Amino acid sequence: MERASQSIIFLLLIFSSTAAQNTTGNSTNEFHVGVILDLGSLVGKVARTSISLAVEDFYAACQNCTRKLVLHVRDSAGNNVQAASAAIELLENYKVQAIIGPQKSSEAAFISELGNTTRVPIVSFTATSPSVTSDAMPYFVRATLNSSVQVDSIASLIKAYGWREVVPVYDDTDYGRGILPHLIDALQQIDTRIPYRSVISLSATSENIMQELYKLRMMQTRVFIVHMSSTRASLLFTKAKEAGMMKKGYVWIITNGLANMIDSLDPSVIEAMNGVIGVRFHVPRSKELDSFSIRWNRMYHQDNPNESPFNKLSVVGLWGYDTVWALAQAAEKIRVLSNKNNRLQSTKNSTCLESLAVSTIGPQLLTEIVQNKFRGLSGNVDLTDRQLQVSALQIINVVGRSWRHIGFWTFKNGLSRQQNQNGLETTRSTSMLNLNPVIWPGESTEIPRGWELPAGGNKLRVGVHTSAYPEFIRTSKDPVTSATRASGLSIDIFEEAVKKLPFALSYEYEAFDTVDTQSTGSYNDFVYQVYLQRYDIAIGDITIRYNRTLYVDFTIPYTESGVAMIVPVKEKVNNNMWIFSKPLSKGMWFGSIMFFIYTGIVVWLLERLNGNGYLHGPFSLKQLGILMFFSIFEEKEKLECFLSRIVLLVWMFVLLVLASSYTASFASMLTVQQLSPTVTDIHELQKQGGYVGFHRGSYIEGLLEDIGFDRSRIRPYDTPEDFHSALSKEGKYGGVAALVLEVPYIKLFLAKYCKGYTMVGPIYKSAGFAFALPKRSPLLTEISRAILNITEADSIIQIEKKWTDQNSCQNEEKIADSDAITFGNFGGLFLLTGFVTTCSLSIALLTNHYKKGQQKAGINMDDQSQYRHGQQEENERIQEEDQNNKDNEGSNDIENQATIISMPHSPNTNTDQLHKITRQQHPPIMVHKSLIGETELA
């Protein structure tokens, strides 16, 4: 409670010297209500007009009401003590049953204590500070928004537009400070930082405000959240325009306290606020509201003739109107228990505070107020939990002398562009694409980045660390200016990235000095200087590590990642008796044998179908040998089929290529492939107690300790020459068996010392080299985007060639364990021979089938022709014989008769014997079964 003790003392002095005055003539149908406003302020003037019209409208609509509100208006003049004095005077002299107001949150804190004591409801439609609402103030009712309600909507806006830093600008009052804890919590949830808080004192003059604005202008952050009274905010934006802070690149967000009063501000102030966005209470349009606005404007300018004619009705005026209606409706519902209020028990030395009467209808009146729900001019009025319930907040954009709609926000649905009859869109969104376009300060439609390099500020401090590999980065001092010079791959990438930034960036290099920083010279200490704000950015061969990300942010990496070993190679003698099988993989051996057999079978079938004399008869071992022979050698004198020659020609080509590849691979195994790494497993080296080296100051030392290496077995080195010397000793006389480095370092080492060493691994994954910046630095996203642009283009290739290829050499030695020839390597050749072989076999089978059909048809025609010719000859022969028989018939009959007569008569002689003789003279004719169906006698 602001100045609570001073207020009480002042009140005691006032009321100890004055006597309480009692009003007379109160009638039972009058309901006395106190009103405490700052009548000299814009809010007070707007609210007083709305309250007066509310009383007129309510009783014009309610002719049969039994009670009539009698308002007693008091001016607090913006002073907490005067507001408290007015409240006591109203309670003591007028026995008011309720108090509307006070206007300020600091005033409401003390007056609410009076309300708790006297059980008189205190209903305020302007006190928004969250500190006023508490369980210790049961008779305080807030008929407006709690300031903390809007912080989530502001956070949603900031997240939607992608701003990472904001600066709150607020009054040094309860109202201004009350929102800050809630705002900070909401911004932390979206990972947005508050680098500075701008507090404007109530006694600040125009010069003081201008000085504060210049301080804000020198910062990087360009997003400001203004939470001030309308009077102070008007002065702030007027001065901000003079300071050049209402132009392109700036973002100003106003809270609902100011946005709700935007219609009542002076037009010159609204013009100065062009481009501002804000959050305000959403008031639905209605005919009643339009009619009331006309009447309100007329009455307001009658009561305040000296005010600007452009002042309009604001949301605050509507809340004041609805508050009177809520109180009048509640007064009609209560039942009066007594005409007089009960007084507190007083002591001998009691003060006027202790003699205040306790309202007998206060609890009932409070219940009716919070339970009353109705449709007011501002929308649905619901004071449940002694707090106005929010249906929707509206996002606005100040343009010209007015404002335009951008979107809506609710707890349930987030940001949305439009509102329909059923409520907001059901899809929650924090995307700026779901809002109407905004016209930003400077009449720009381009979304501001939210930060800028301060004009006239210091140059960007770029920390550089000399690397063991000068190809990455090396530093020197200018002998004339003593300025730090830097060169190398990392420097070229950084300078190229700066060129691609959408803004000019002035910077200077600062060498990492281990004496000034009192550090060990490690990269961890170098990166930590960024956290200590010695550097704005650290560049070089810095590896992204988890422990470093706890206090700095890294850009995306610009090199490949990984940790591997450099180990010596030794000659390897291979005594394996099965080494001849190594050039071909198992799949290749199996596939070759299968195609070998398949080709032989097809050639054998083709020759057999063609009637090759070598392949007559049943299948035998001899033919099997010929089949294998055909698969390897082409004997033209033994191959009679043209298709088999084609198949064998293609197969011989495949064998030629396969044999050549086999010979080359096998010869390589026996001659070139004589080298193998001395160490292949880092864990085996650790178990054997071997020595291992690393780059001094690197995090690799901790990695080796995590693997299990004893500290005595780990040796640091500084330069590539030291690495070479240590590896050449191979663990003896101070040497090491392996050197553990990051892959970019290994490539540079092998480019210089390519003979006798090789890389084994990677044994560990890392994120690569990057630049380090302070946490949540606005430069992080821009530089990362520029690096990505470089790595995706030819620029990175040219830079790498410039620094890594100048000392490169070609390693002619091949390391052991090369890959064998696989079936997939010869897939195309095997596909070719398989296709030709299969097609040849198919053609041969179809041709043979066709020939058999033709031969069968020819045989049938020849048989029929021979049958007809034979039958004709037989008929001619029979005719000739018949003629001869007739000529000799006479002589034959005489001879036969003589024969018969001469034959001895025997009982066995019969007719059959005569037929036999006849058959011998005329033999039967045989006809082929295929012509007449069966053999028969002719």
VOLUM-99786 format. One record per residue (C-alpha): x, y, z. Coordinates in steps of 0.2 Angstrom, whole numbers, always signed. Layout:
! VOLUM-99786
    px    py    pz
     X     Y     Z
...
This chain:
! VOLUM-99786
    px    py    pz
    +0    +0    +0
    +8   +16    -6
   +11   +29    +7
    -2   +21   +18
    +6   +27   +35
    +7   +45   +28
   -11   +44   +23
   -17   +38   +40
    -8   +51   +49
   -14   +65   +38
   -32   +58   +40
   -30   +58   +59
   -25   +76   +59
   -39   +81   +48
   -53   +72   +58
   -46   +75   +75
   -50   +93   +73
   -67   +92   +64
   -83   +85   +70
   -93   +73   +60
  -108   +80   +51
  -124   +71   +50
  -135   +73   +35
  -154   +75   +37
  -169   +73   +26
  -164   +55   +20
  -179   +46   +14
  -180   +27   +14
  -181   +26    -6
  -164   +35    -8
  -149   +24   -10
  -133   +34    -7
  -118   +30   -17
  -101   +39   -17
   -91   +42   -33
   -72   +46   -31
   -63   +52   -47
   -49   +63   -53
   -60   +75   -61
   -45   +85   -68
   -39   +70   -78
   -46   +64   -95
   -52   +47   -87
   -61   +56   -74
   -70   +68   -86
   -75   +54   -97
   -81   +43   -83
   -91   +57   -75
  -101   +60   -90
  -105   +41   -93
  -110   +39   -74
  -122   +54   -75
  -130   +47   -91
  -131   +30   -84
  -142   +36   -69
  -154   +45   -81
  -155   +30   -93
  -158   +17   -79
  -172   +26   -71
  -180   +31   -87
  -180   +12   -91
  -186    +7   -74
  -201   +18   -69
  -207    +6   -55
  -190    +5   -46
  -192    +7   -27
  -175   +14   -24
  -165   +28   -32
  -147   +30   -33
  -141   +47   -26
  -123   +50   -31
  -111   +60   -21
   -96   +64   -32
   -79   +69   -25
   -63   +74   -33
   -47   +65   -28
   -36   +77   -38
   -25   +62   -41
   -19   +62   -23
   -20   +46   -12
   -23   +56    +4
   -37   +67    -3
   -45   +51   -10
   -45   +43    +7
   -52   +59   +15
   -66   +59    +3
   -70   +41    +6
   -71   +44   +25
   -81   +59   +23
   -94   +50   +12
   -95   +35   +24
   -97   +46   +39
  -108   +60   +33
  -118   +52   +19
  -119   +34   +26
  -115   +29    +8
  -120   +10    +4
  -107    +9   -10
   -92   +18   -17
   -89   +19   -36
   -70   +21   -38
   -57   +27   -34
   -48   +30   -50
   -30   +25   -46
   -24    +8   -40
   -14   +16   -26
   -30   +25   -20
   -40    +9   -21
   -28    +0    -9
   -32   +10    +6
   -51   +14    +2
   -53    -5    +0
   -47    -7   +18
   -61    +5   +24
   -73    -5   +14
   -68   -21   +23
   -70   -12   +39
   -87    -4   +36
   -93   -18   +24
   -97    -6   +10
   -93   -13    -7
   -80    -3   -17
   -83    -5   -35
   -69    +2   -47
   -69    +2   -66
   -52   +10   -68
   -40    +2   -54
   -32   -12   -64
   -16   -16   -54
   -15   -35   -49
    -9   -30   -32
   -26   -23   -27
   -35   -40   -29
   -32   -51   -14
   -42   -62    -2
   -39   -48   +11
   -50   -36    +2
   -67   -46    +1
   -77   -30    -2
   -67   -24   -17
   -75   -27   -34
   -65   -24   -50
   -77   -19   -64
   -63   -18   -77
   -49   -29   -83
   -35   -35   -72
   -18   -29   -79
   -11   -47   -78
   -25   -53   -90
   -17   -45  -105
    +1   -51  -103
    -2   -67  -112
    -9   -58  -127
    +6   -47  -127
   +18   -62  -126
    +8   -71  -140
   +11   -55  -151
   +30   -55  -147
   +31   -74  -151
   +21   -72  -167
   +33   -59  -174
   +49   -67  -168
   +56   -54  -156
   +68   -60  -143
   +71   -45  -132
   +59   -31  -126
   +60   -16  -115
   +46   -11  -104
   +42    +7  -101
   +31   +11   -86
   +26   +23   -73
   +34   +22   -56
   +17   +19   -48
    +7    +4   -41
    -2    +4   -58
   +15    +4   -68
   +24    -9   -57
    +9   -20   -54
   +10   -28   -71
   +29   -31   -71
   +30   -48   -62
   +16   -56   -73
   +24   -49   -89
   +41   -56   -85
   +34   -73   -81
   +24   -73   -98
   +40   -67  -108
   +50   -81   -99
   +39   -94  -106
   +42   -89  -124
   +61   -87  -120
   +61   -68  -123
   +73   -57  -112
   +71   -40  -104
   +88   -32  -105
   +83   -16   -97
   +68    -8   -88
   +63   +10   -91
   +55   +18   -76
   +47   +35   -78
   +45   +44   -62
   +30   +55   -59
   +41   +70   -56
   +50   +67   -73
   +50   +82   -84
   +50   +83  -103
   +69   +84  -102
   +70   +69   -91
   +59   +59  -103
   +70   +64  -118
   +86   +59  -109
   +78   +42  -105
   +73   +40  -123
   +90   +44  -129
   +97   +30  -118
   +84   +18  -125
   +90   +23  -143
  +108   +19  -139
  +102    +1  -135
  +101   -14  -148
   +83   -18  -143
   +69    -9  -153
   +54   -17  -145
   +46    -7  -131
   +30   -11  -121
   +22    +5  -114
   +12    +3   -98
    +8   +21   -93
    -7   +32   -89
   -14   +42  -104
    -7   +58   -98
   +11   +52   -96
   +10   +41  -112
    +5   +56  -122
   +20   +66  -117
   +31   +50  -120
   +26   +47  -138
   +27   +66  -142
   +45   +66  -136
   +48   +49  -145
   +44   +57  -161
   +55   +71  -158
   +69   +59  -154
   +67   +50  -170
   +61   +34  -162
   +44   +33  -172
   +53   +28  -188
   +56   +12  -197
   +63    -2  -187
   +55    +3  -170
   +41    -7  -162
   +29    +1  -149
   +16   -10  -140
    +4    -1  -128
    -6   -10  -115
   -25   -10  -113
   -25    +5  -100
   -19   +16  -114
   -27    +7  -129
   -44    +8  -121
   -42   +27  -120
   -35   +29  -138
   -52   +37  -144
   -51   +50  -131
   -33   +56  -134
   -28   +72  -143
   -27   +70  -162
    -9   +76  -162
    -4   +63  -149
   -13   +49  -160
    -3   +56  -175
   +13   +54  -165
    +8   +36  -161
    +7   +31  -179
   +13   +13  -181
    +9    +8  -163
    +0    -9  -159
   -10   -12  -144
   -21   -23  -134
   -38   -17  -129
   -54   -24  -122
   -66   -29  -136
   -82   -20  -137
   -95   -27  -149
  -104   -14  -160
  -123   -11  -157
  -137    +1  -161
  -138    +6  -142
  -119   +10  -142
  -120   +21  -157
  -135   +30  -150
  -127   +32  -133
  -111   +39  -141
  -120   +53  -149
  -128   +58  -133
  -112   +56  -123
  -102   +67  -135
  -115   +81  -134
  -115   +80  -115
   -97   +79  -113
   -93   +94  -123
  -106  +104  -113
   -98   +99   -97
   -81  +102  -104
   -81  +116  -116
   -63  +118  -116
   -58  +100  -121
   -54   +95  -138
   -69   +93  -150
   -61   +77  -156
   -62   +68  -139
   -73   +53  -141
   -81   +40  -130
   -69   +27  -124
   -70    +9  -116
   -68   +17   -99
   -83   +27  -101
   -93   +12  -105
   -87    +2   -90
   -92   +17   -79
  -109   +17   -87
  -111    -2   -84
  -105    -1   -66
  -119   +11   -62
  -132    -1   -70
  -125   -16   -60
  -126    -6   -44
  -143    +0   -47
  -150   -17   -51
  -142   -24   -36
  -149   -11   -25
  -167   -15   -31
  -164   -33   -26
  -158   -31    -8
  -170   -31    +7
  -167   -17   +19
  -165   -23   +37
  -164    -7   +46
  -164   +11   +42
  -148   +15   +51
  -131    +7   +50
  -123    -1   +66
  -108    +9   +72
   -92    +1   +77
   -89    -1   +96
   -78   +14  +101
   -66   +17  +115
   -62   +31  +126
   -49   +39  +114
   -57   +33   +98
   -54   +42   +82
   -66   +45   +68
   -60   +30   +59
   -66   +19   +73
   -82   +27   +74
   -87   +23   +56
  -104   +14   +55
  -105    -4   +48
  -117    -6   +34
  -131   -19   +38
  -134   -22   +19
  -116   -23   +13
  -114   -42   +12
  -131   -44    +3
  -127   -29    -9
  -110   -37   -13
  -118   -54   -16
  -131   -46   -28
  -117   -36   -37
  -106   -51   -41
  -120   -63   -45
  -128   -50   -57
  -125   -54   -76
  -132   -43   -90
  -129   -36  -107
  -121   -19  -106
  -115    -6  -118
   -97   -14  -116
  -103   -31  -119
  -107   -45  -107
  -105   -39   -89
  -100   -53   -77
   -92   -49   -61
   -90   -67   -54
   -75   -68   -42
   -77   -49   -40
   -68   -47   -57
   -74   -43   -74
   -73   -58   -85
   -64   -56  -101
   -72   -63  -117
   -60   -57  -130
   -46   -44  -132
   -43   -35  -148
   -27   -31  -156
   -26   -14  -164
   -14    -3  -175
   -14   +16  -174
   -15   +23  -191
   -18   +42  -195
   -29   +49  -182
   -38   +33  -178
   -34   +14  -177
   -38    -1  -187
   -42   -19  -182
   -28   -32  -183
   -35   -47  -174
   -42   -55  -158
   -35   -65  -144
   -43   -76  -131
   -36   -88  -118
   -43  -103  -127
   -40   -99  -145
   -25   -87  -145
   -23   -75  -159
   -36   -75  -173
   -39   -63  -187
   -58   -63  -187
   -72   -66  -174
   -88   -75  -179
  -105   -78  -170
   -99   -94  -162
   -83   -86  -155
   -66   -86  -162
   -58   -99  -173
   -55  -115  -165
   -37  -117  -171
   -25  -109  -159
   -12   -99  -168
    +3   -88  -163
    +8   -85  -181
    +8   -68  -188
    +1   -74  -204
   -15   -76  -194
   -17   -57  -191
   -21   -43  -203
    -6   -33  -210
    +2   -20  -199
    +8    -3  -204
   +23    +0  -193
   +31   +16  -187
   +38   +25  -203
   +23   +19  -213
   +33    +3  -216
   +24   -14  -220
   +40   -24  -217
   +40   -33  -200
   +54   -25  -189
   +68   -37  -183
   +66   -30  -166
   +84   -24  -164
   +97   -13  -173
  +115    -9  -170
  +114    +8  -160
  +118   +23  -171
  +135   +30  -165
  +138   +16  -154
  +154    +6  -151
  +161    -6  -163
  +157   -24  -161
  +171   -32  -151
  +177   -48  -160
  +188   -60  -149
  +200   -70  -159
  +211   -84  -152
  +227   -90  -161
  +225  -108  -166
  +238  -122  -167
  +234  -123  -185
  +237  -105  -193
  +226  -111  -208
  +211  -108  -196
  +216   -92  -188
  +231   -83  -183
  +233   -65  -175
  +246   -52  -176
  +249   -34  -170
  +250   -19  -182
  +267   -11  -178
  +260    +6  -182
  +242    +7  -174
  +244    -8  -162
  +228   -14  -169
  +224   -33  -169
  +225   -42  -186
  +218   -59  -190
  +218   -70  -205
  +213   -88  -208
  +198   -99  -214
  +188   -94  -199
  +191   -75  -202
  +187   -77  -220
  +170   -85  -216
  +166   -72  -203
  +170   -58  -214
  +160   -66  -228
  +145   -68  -217
  +146   -50  -212
  +145   -45  -230
  +129   -55  -232
  +120   -46  -217
  +106   -35  -222
  +114   -21  -212
  +131   -13  -210
  +141   -20  -195
  +156   -11  -189
  +168   -22  -179
  +186   -23  -173
  +197   -38  -168
  +203   -41  -150
  +216   -54  -147
  +213   -66  -132
  +226   -61  -119
  +229   -74  -106
  +238   -62   -95
  +224   -49   -94
  +210   -62   -92
  +220   -72   -80
  +216   -88   -89
  +225  -104   -94
  +223  -100  -112
  +210  -114  -115
  +196  -113  -127
  +184  -114  -112
  +192   -98  -105
  +191   -90  -122
  +172   -93  -124
  +169   -88  -106
  +175   -71  -110
  +159   -68  -120
  +149   -72  -105
  +159   -59   -95
  +155   -47  -109
  +173   -44  -114
  +169   -49  -131
  +153   -47  -141
  +157   -62  -152
  +171   -75  -151
  +177   -82  -168
  +189   -96  -172
  +190  -115  -172
  +178  -116  -157
  +169  -133  -155
  +151  -133  -150
  +151  -141  -133
  +136  -144  -121
  +145  -136  -106
  +148  -120  -116
  +130  -118  -121
  +126  -115  -103
  +133   -98  -104
  +134   -93  -123
  +125   -97  -139
  +133  -104  -154
  +129  -101  -173
  +127  -115  -184
  +143  -125  -188
  +154  -120  -203
  +164  -136  -203
  +161  -154  -202
  +161  -163  -186
  +169  -178  -177
  +184  -183  -167
  +196  -196  -174
  +213  -203  -171
  +229  -201  -181
  +240  -217  -180
  +256  -223  -189
  +254  -236  -202
  +265  -252  -204
  +269  -264  -217
  +257  -279  -217
  +262  -297  -223
  +247  -307  -228
  +251  -326  -226
  +233  -332  -228
  +232  -347  -239
  +215  -342  -245
  +220  -324  -250
  +215  -329  -268
  +197  -328  -264
  +198  -311  -256
  +197  -300  -272
  +179  -306  -274
  +165  -306  -261
  +155  -321  -257
  +141  -315  -267
  +152  -312  -282
  +159  -330  -281
  +141  -337  -279
  +134  -326  -293
  +148  -330  -305
  +147  -349  -303
  +128  -349  -305
  +130  -339  -322
  +144  -351  -327
  +132  -366  -325
  +117  -357  -333
  +127  -352  -348
  +134  -370  -351
  +117  -377  -350
  +110  -365  -362
  +124  -368  -375
  +122  -387  -373
  +103  -386  -376
  +106  -374  -391
  +119  -386  -399
  +108  -402  -395
   +93  -394  -403
  +103  -389  -418
  +109  -408  -420
  +127  -406  -415
  +135  -423  -418
  +146  -421  -402
  +130  -421  -392
  +120  -436  -399
  +113  -449  -387
  +108  -448  -369
  +116  -436  -356
  +132  -443  -350
  +148  -437  -341
  +156  -434  -358
  +142  -422  -362
  +144  -414  -345
  +162  -411  -349
  +158  -403  -366
  +145  -392  -357
  +159  -385  -345
  +171  -384  -359
  +158  -373  -369
  +157  -361  -354
  +175  -357  -355
  +182  -359  -372
  +174  -355  -389
  +178  -369  -401
  +171  -363  -418
  +173  -380  -426
  +162  -388  -412
  +149  -375  -411
  +136  -377  -425
  +122  -365  -419
  +123  -347  -422
  +114  -342  -406
  +126  -352  -396
  +140  -343  -403
  +132  -326  -398
  +129  -332  -381
  +146  -338  -379
  +153  -322  -386
  +144  -311  -373
  +149  -323  -359
  +167  -322  -364
  +166  -303  -363
  +160  -304  -345
  +173  -317  -341
  +186  -305  -348
  +181  -290  -338
  +179  -301  -322
  +196  -309  -324
  +204  -292  -327
  +196  -285  -312
  +201  -300  -301
  +219  -299  -307
  +220  -281  -303
  +212  -282  -286
  +223  -298  -282
  +239  -290  -288
  +235  -274  -277
  +233  -286  -262
  +249  -294  -265
  +259  -278  -269
  +252  -261  -265
  +241  -266  -250
  +255  -268  -238
  +250  -255  -225
  +239  -256  -210
  +236  -244  -195
  +245  -248  -179
  +230  -244  -168
  +212  -247  -173
  +202  -246  -157
  +204  -232  -144
  +197  -243  -130
  +210  -257  -134
  +224  -243  -133
  +217  -238  -116
  +217  -256  -110
  +235  -259  -116
  +240  -243  -106
  +246  -234  -122
  +250  -216  -123
  +239  -204  -132
  +241  -186  -137
  +229  -171  -139
  +229  -152  -144
  +234  -142  -128
  +219  -132  -122
  +206  -143  -131
  +191  -152  -123
  +199  -168  -129
  +208  -170  -113
  +192  -172  -103
  +185  -184  -117
  +200  -195  -115
  +198  -195   -96
  +180  -200   -98
  +185  -215  -109
  +197  -221   -95
  +214  -215   -99
  +225  -211   -84
  +231  -193   -84
  +249  -199   -84
  +245  -207  -101
  +239  -191  -109
  +251  -179  -117
  +247  -162  -123
  +255  -154  -139
  +254  -137  -147
  +259  -138  -166
  +258  -150  -180
  +277  -152  -179
  +275  -158  -161
  +261  -170  -167
  +273  -177  -180
  +287  -179  -168
  +277  -188  -155
  +269  -200  -167
  +285  -204  -175
  +292  -211  -159
  +276  -222  -157
  +275  -222  -138
  +293  -223  -135
  +305  -209  -129
  +291  -197  -125
  +280  -201  -140
  +262  -207  -142
  +254  -222  -150
  +239  -211  -156
  +234  -193  -157
  +216  -189  -154
  +210  -173  -164
  +195  -166  -172
  +192  -171  -190
  +196  -153  -197
  +213  -153  -188
  +217  -171  -194
  +213  -166  -212
  +226  -152  -211
  +239  -163  -203
  +237  -177  -216
  +238  -164  -230
  +255  -160  -223
  +261  -176  -217
  +252  -188  -228
  +265  -202  -228
  +266  -214  -214
  +250  -209  -205
  +231  -212  -207
  +215  -207  -199
  +205  -220  -189
  +187  -216  -184
  +178  -205  -181
  +178  -212  -163
  +167  -198  -156
  +154  -186  -163
  +154  -167  -161
  +144  -153  -168
  +159  -144  -177
  +166  -127  -176
  +156  -111  -174
  +156   -94  -167
  +150   -89  -149
  +139   -75  -145
  +130   -69  -129
  +114   -78  -124
   +99   -72  -134
  +110   -61  -144
  +100   -53  -159
  +115   -56  -170
  +114   -75  -168
  +100   -78  -180
  +107   -66  -193
  +125   -72  -193
  +119   -91  -193
  +108   -87  -208
  +123   -79  -217
  +134   -94  -213
  +121  -105  -220
  +121   -95  -236
  +140   -97  -237
  +140  -116  -234
  +127  -119  -247
  +136  -109  -260
  +153  -110  -269
  +160   -98  -257
  +165  -111  -244
  +174  -121  -257
  +184  -107  -262
  +189  -102  -244
  +193  -120  -240
  +204  -122  -256
  +213  -106  -251
  +218  -112  -234
  +218  -131  -234
  +225  -136  -251
  +241  -126  -252
  +252  -138  -243
  +242  -154  -248
  +251  -169  -255
  +245  -185  -263
  +246  -201  -252
  +250  -215  -264
  +250  -228  -251
  +234  -238  -249
  +229  -244  -232
  +224  -262  -229
  +206  -269  -228
  +200  -262  -245
  +183  -268  -250
  +182  -284  -261
  +173  -284  -278
  +154  -287  -275
  +141  -294  -286
  +133  -277  -287
  +148  -270  -295
  +145  -281  -310
  +127  -281  -310
  +125  -273  -327
  +137  -286  -335
  +128  -301  -327
  +111  -293  -332
  +117  -292  -350
  +123  -310  -352
  +108  -316  -343
   +97  -307  -355
  +106  -312  -371
  +107  -330  -365
   +88  -331  -360
   +83  -323  -376
   +94  -335  -387
   +86  -350  -378
   +69  -344  -381
   +72  -341  -399
   +79  -358  -401
   +64  -367  -393
   +52  -357  -403
   +61  -361  -419
   +62  -380  -415
   +44  -381  -411
   +40  -372  -428
   +51  -384  -438
   +43  -400  -430
   +26  -394  -435
   +31  -391  -453
   +39  -409  -454
   +24  -417  -448
   +13  -409  -461
   +26  -414  -475
   +26  -432  -470
    +7  -434  -471
    +6  -427  -489
   +20  -439  -495
   +12  -454  -488
    -5  -450  -497
    +4  -447  -514
   +14  -464  -512
    -2  -473  -508
   -11  -466  -524
    +3  -470  -535
    +6  -488  -528
   -13  -492  -530
   -13  -486  -548
    +2  -497  -552
    -6  -512  -543
   -22  -509  -553
   -12  -510  -569
    -3  -525  -564
   -19  -534  -560
   -27  -530  -576
   -11  -536  -585
   -12  -552  -575
   -30  -555  -579
   -27  -553  -597
   -13  -566  -596
   -24  -577  -586
   -37  -577  -599
   -25  -582  -613
   -18  -596  -603
   -34  -601  -596
   -37  -615  -608
   -20  -623  -606
   -20  -621  -587
   -37  -630  -586
   -31  -645  -596
   -15  -646  -585
   -25  -644  -569
   -37  -657  -574
   -22  -669  -578
   -14  -665  -562
   -30  -669  -552
   -33  -684  -562
   -15  -690  -559
   -16  -687  -540
   -20  -701  -530
   -37  -701  -522
   -36  -699  -504
   -48  -696  -491
   -38  -681  -484
   -39  -672  -501
   -52  -658  -500
   -56  -641  -506
   -43  -632  -494
   -29  -639  -504
   -36  -632  -519
   -37  -615  -512
   -19  -616  -506
   -13  -619  -523
   -23  -604  -529
   -16  -592  -516
    +2  -598  -521
    -2  -592  -539
   -10  -576  -533
    -2  -569  -517
   -12  -556  -506
    -8  -536  -507
    -3  -528  -490
    -9  -509  -488
    -1  -497  -474
   -12  -495  -459
   -10  -476  -459
   -19  -476  -476
   -34  -487  -473
   -34  -489  -454
   -28  -507  -452
   -19  -520  -462
   -31  -530  -474
   -30  -541  -488
   -33  -535  -506
